[in-house]
């Protein structure tokens, strides 16, 4: 019995070690040319989810999984200029929660409407995302990442 318990623990640790983060975030598109202070522009950030894994949609669900959240942290010369546009999420029955949930598999690209502040020159915009990834057997702890995007702001 003790050996079986050790084998189960080792297998669980191996699964966790095999996929430390099954979601890779990257800049999909930013402004192609310098932007003017106060002018709106679009930034696209993509999440590539490994096969067999998923992350949850942006919509919070009572007693459900932790939703994905994307934002611009304070203290930078950029701010959101509207609602984040998300691709349609899939609706599936999640056995871990025993309910239908919204989730993303494969790749999901989010479009952020952004407005530049008054600071000019080469700036770095930071986009933060928090999310939880799961497969059919387990969920990893929620994680927060940051993607940095170079933006040139000119008068």
Buried (B, 14 or more C-beta within 10 A) or exposed (E): EEEEEEEEEEEEEEEEEEBEEBBEBEBBEBBEEBBEBEEEBBBBBBBBBBEEBBBBBBEEBEEBBBBBBBEBEEEBBBEBBEEBEBEEBBEEEBEBBEEEBBBBBEEBBBBBBBBBEEEBEEBEBBBBBBBBBBBEEEBBEBBEBEBEBEBBBEE
